[in-house]
Amino acid sequence: MRSCCFILLVACIFSLASCKCDGDIILPDLVADIEAAGVVRVNQPFQIKVYVINQKGREQCEFDVHQPVTSETLTAVTVGYRPAGTTGWAPYEFGTTAGRTQRLLLDTPPPVDCPGDEHESIVSAAITLYDAGEYRFEVTADYGDDVEERDELNNALQKSLN
């Protein structure tokens, strides 16, 4: 019985000694969301709110450190349009305070770093849609790929706003 306990004790100590937890740097992961702040009406400016979220990564070790986003980045907003009764989407030229455009680039400050939580930045802009039909907004966080991320493929989101 003693030899069995001794073997289990040695195996347990060996497995604990072989676990290495020095801590890793966990890169940020920026994703985006968008919502209308008010009613979307044709030929009337309305506010959009764009959220850039630094998703918290999964820690493997108690010493892991989440690398914060420390620099400003760009967030892009584009609009797809399809007239009622049609099936195809086309790029749409929408109005901004600076004039008409197919892509709005918003300067986005780094998401505020709050330990243990997801972090987000919120930017907004006034836009105008000119034609009746259906609209699909695409928002892309870190549009210029300025931030090194865990996942560079999840920055874009498409969403219909009503």
N, C-alpha and C positions, 0 to 999 in steps of 0.2 A: 504494500500500500504506500509506504514511504517513497519507494523508488518511482512509483507512478506519479505521486504528487510532485516529486522533484523534477521529473521530466516535463510535466505540465508547467511548472514554474519557470523552468529554463526556456521552454518554447514561448511562453508569454513574454518574458523579458526580452528574448531575441526579437520577437515581432514588434514590440514597442521600440526597441533600439533601432530597428530598420526603418521605422516610419520617420520620415524627415518632413518637418513643417517649418521651413525657414521663412515662409511668406512670399507671395508672388505679387507683382503689380498687375492689377486687373484693369484693362483698358476700358475707356468709356464706350458706350453704345447709344448713339443718338437715333431717336425715332421722332416722328412728327404726327401731329393731329391738327385739325382745323375745325372751326365752328363759326357760324354766323352769329354776330352779336346784334340781334334784331331780326326784322322780317326782310327776306330777300324779295325785292320788287324790281321789275324791269324799268329801266330809265331813272332809277333813284339810287343814289349812293348808299351803300350799307357797309358796316364794319365787319371785317373778318378777324378772328383771333387765331393766331397760329401758335401752337405749343411745340416746343422742342424739348424733348424729354431725354435725359441721360438715365437709361435703365440701369438699375443696380444689378451687378453681376453676382453670380453664385460663388460664394466663398468656399474654398476647399480646406482652408486652414485659418485658424484664429489670427494668424499674423498677416493674412492677405491685406493688401492696401488697394483701394479703388483710386485710380488716377483721375483727378478732376479735369474737366475741360477748362483751360485757362485763357483761351483766346476767343475773340469774336469770330463768328463764322457767318456764312450766308445761308438763308433759307429761301427756296424758290417756290413760287406759286404759279401754276398754269391752270387753264380752264379748258375742258373739252365741252363741246356743244353738239346737240342733235335736235333738229326741229321735231315737233310733235309728229308722230306717225312714221318716223324713219328709224332705221336701226344703226346707222353708222355714226361714229363719233368723229369730229373734226376739231383741230385746234381753234381756239376762239380768241379774238382780240377784244379785250375788255378795257374799261376805263379806270384810270387811277388819277390821283391829284396831279400827277406829272404829265398826263395824257394817256393815249391808248397804247397798249402793249400786249404781247402774247406771253410774256414771262415777267413776273414781278420778283425782284430780288430784295429781300429784307435783311438788313444788318441785324444779327442775332447775338446778344451778349451771351457769355458762357453761362450755362445753367448753374444756379447757386448751389454750392457744395454744402449739403447738410448731411453729416455723417449718419450712415445707416438707412438713408431714405433714397428714393429716386429723386432726381433734381430736374427742374424744368425752368425754361425761359418762356415768356409770353411776349409776342410782338403782334401788332395789329396794323391794319391798313384799311382805308376806305376804297371800295371798288364799285364800279357800275357795270351792269349787264344790259345790253341793248335790244335783245331779240327774245321773243317768246319761244320757249322750248325747254329742253332738259339740259342741266349743266352738271358736269362732274369736275370737281376740283382735285388737283394733284399738288401735294405739298411735299417738298424734299428737304429734309434736314441736311446740314453740312453739304450744301450744293457743290462747293468747290473741292470737296474732299480734303479740307484743311486739318481735320482732326483724325488722328490714327485711332481706329475703333476695333473692337472685338469682331463686329460683323458689319462690313461695309455694304451689304446687300439689302439691308432692311430700312434704309433711310426714307423711302418714298411711300406715300399713302394716297390712295384715291378715295374720294368721298363725295356723295351728293349732298348738297345743302338745300334745305327748303325754307 
